[in-house]
């Protein structure tokens, strides 16, 4: 149970309600971590803008991004992130058997322990995750083949 109560829109100033509205316009499920982050509306606004940039303006295709996020979520046992992005993965056309393979594949034994990896270099950790992704042609519904190889 949280020590801080979730922020309610009606308790915010009108400026902060605009931030709330911007954040919730692109997110379903009550805003996830933003229900707590809205205790600092300016920070929540900046974080949401960063997240929106990667979601809406990234060079990665939507399916590629979701596969990377699901892989990272599985590696660090981030259940909330997995559940939200599993829905998004289905919505962008990733086949159910690919999602299930990502879910059930045990963590790699070739990479450092999770705590060592993330504490020493998150960028290296993400590179290791990306490099371990080798999918056969047709991993994505209606696709001529994987585009992760272009990374």
Secondary structure, DSSP 8 states (H G I E B T S, - for coil): --SS----GGGS-HHHHHHHHHHHHS--GGGTTHHHHGGGHHHHHHHHHHHHHHHHH-SS-HHHHHHHHHHHHHHTT-HHHHHHHHHHHHHTTB-HHHHHHHHHS---SSS--HHHHHHH-HHHHHHHHHHT----TT-BTT-SS-SGGG-
